[in-house]
Amino acid sequence: METRLQLDCESIDWEQIPRILERVGMAYGSPDDHEKAFRNSSAVVFVYDGSAMVGFGRAISDGVKQAAIYDIAVLPDYQGEGLGRTIINNLLKKLSGCNILLYANPGKDVFYERFGFRRMRTGMALFADSDEARRKGFID
């Protein structure tokens, strides 16, 4: 496997983002919506095996105190190879000094605990589609 990282949004095939998110069982929207989200993010990481996109992640931040990590995804055939760790580590470098929040799919908590993330007692959410969030196990 010959992987390379891309830390900007230049020449991205935005059609790949929803396809990969669907393959890993995460929520996805239109390629245009994902392009807007990634371009408006303060840090992005795309992982390629040769010319094929195999994973990505992004973060938003005020650059001083607060940040949030979103859309961490690695294709199933590439999971367990350290690519998720590479994505998170690259994002964490960009978010140094910030409090960082993230959403983890149910059952993925252990992965993020390796980086020092812990469950919050004070977290709350207002989802655009609360029925879908409940169905996916994000809220009671």
C-alpha positions in Angstrom: 0.0 0.0 0.0 1.4 3.3 -1.1 -0.6 6.0 0.8 -0.3 9.7 0.6 -1.9 12.5 2.5 -3.5 15.7 1.1 -4.1 18.5 3.5 -6.1 20.8 1.3 -9.2 20.7 -0.9 -7.6 21.1 -4.3 -8.6 18.7 -7.1 -10.8 16.6 -4.8 -13.4 14.3 -6.5 -16.3 15.3 -4.2 -18.4 12.4 -5.5 -16.1 10.1 -3.5 -17.0 11.6 -0.1 -20.7 10.4 0.1 -19.7 7.1 -1.4 -17.1 6.4 1.3 -19.4 7.7 4.1 -22.2 5.3 2.9 -19.7 2.4 2.7 -18.7 2.9 6.4 -22.3 3.4 7.5 -22.1 7.2 8.3 -24.6 9.9 7.3 -23.9 11.6 4.0 -25.4 14.3 1.8 -24.8 15.6 -1.7 -21.3 16.0 -3.1 -21.9 19.8 -3.2 -22.8 19.8 0.5 -19.7 17.9 1.4 -17.5 20.2 -0.7 -18.9 23.2 1.1 -18.4 21.6 4.5 -14.8 20.6 3.8 -13.9 23.9 2.2 -15.3 25.7 5.2 -13.3 23.6 7.7 -10.2 24.8 9.3 -8.3 21.5 8.8 -8.8 18.7 6.3 -7.0 15.4 5.7 -7.6 13.2 2.7 -5.8 9.8 2.4 -5.1 8.1 -0.9 -3.8 4.7 -1.9 -2.2 5.6 -5.2 -4.9 7.7 -6.9 -7.9 6.2 -5.0 -9.3 8.1 -2.0 -9.5 5.7 0.9 -10.2 8.0 3.9 -10.6 11.5 5.2 -11.5 13.7 8.1 -12.1 17.4 8.9 -12.2 19.8 11.8 -13.8 23.2 12.4 -12.3 25.6 14.9 -12.2 29.2 16.2 -8.4 28.8 16.2 -8.1 29.7 19.9 -10.3 27.8 22.3 -12.8 25.4 20.6 -12.8 22.9 17.8 -14.8 19.9 16.6 -13.7 16.9 14.5 -16.1 15.5 11.9 -16.4 12.9 9.1 -13.6 10.6 10.1 -13.9 7.7 7.6 -11.7 5.0 6.3 -12.9 2.4 3.8 -13.4 -1.0 5.4 -10.6 -2.7 3.4 -8.1 -0.1 4.8 -9.2 -0.1 8.4 -6.7 -1.4 10.9 -3.8 -0.1 8.9 -3.3 3.0 11.0 -4.9 5.4 8.5 -7.6 6.6 11.0 -4.8 7.3 13.5 -2.9 9.3 10.8 -6.0 11.3 10.1 -6.7 12.1 13.7 -3.1 12.9 14.5 -2.9 15.4 11.6 -6.1 17.1 12.7 -4.9 17.3 16.3 -1.7 19.0 15.2 -3.8 21.8 13.6 -6.0 22.1 16.7 -3.3 22.4 19.4 -4.4 24.1 22.5 -8.1 23.8 21.7 -10.8 21.9 23.5 -11.9 19.4 20.9 -15.3 17.7 20.6 -16.3 14.9 18.2 -19.1 12.7 17.3 -18.3 9.0 17.4 -20.5 6.4 15.9 -21.9 4.0 18.6 -19.2 1.4 19.3 -16.3 3.5 18.0 -15.5 5.2 21.3 -12.6 2.9 22.1 -10.7 4.1 19.0 -11.0 7.8 20.1 -10.1 7.0 23.7 -6.6 6.1 22.5 -6.1 9.8 21.7 -7.3 10.9 25.1 -11.0 11.6 24.2 -13.5 11.0 27.0 -17.2 10.9 27.2 -18.8 14.2 28.4 -21.4 14.5 31.1 -22.5 17.9 29.9 -22.9 17.3 26.2 -26.2 18.0 24.5 -27.3 18.1 20.9 -30.0 19.5 18.8 -30.2 17.4 15.7 -31.9 18.6 12.5 -33.5 15.1 12.3 -33.9 13.9 15.9 -35.7 10.7 14.8 -32.8 9.7 12.6 -30.3 10.5 15.4 -32.4 8.4 17.8 -32.5 5.5 15.3 -28.7 5.6 15.0 -28.2 5.6 18.8 -26.9 9.1 19.2 -29.6 10.2 21.6 -32.2 8.4 23.8 
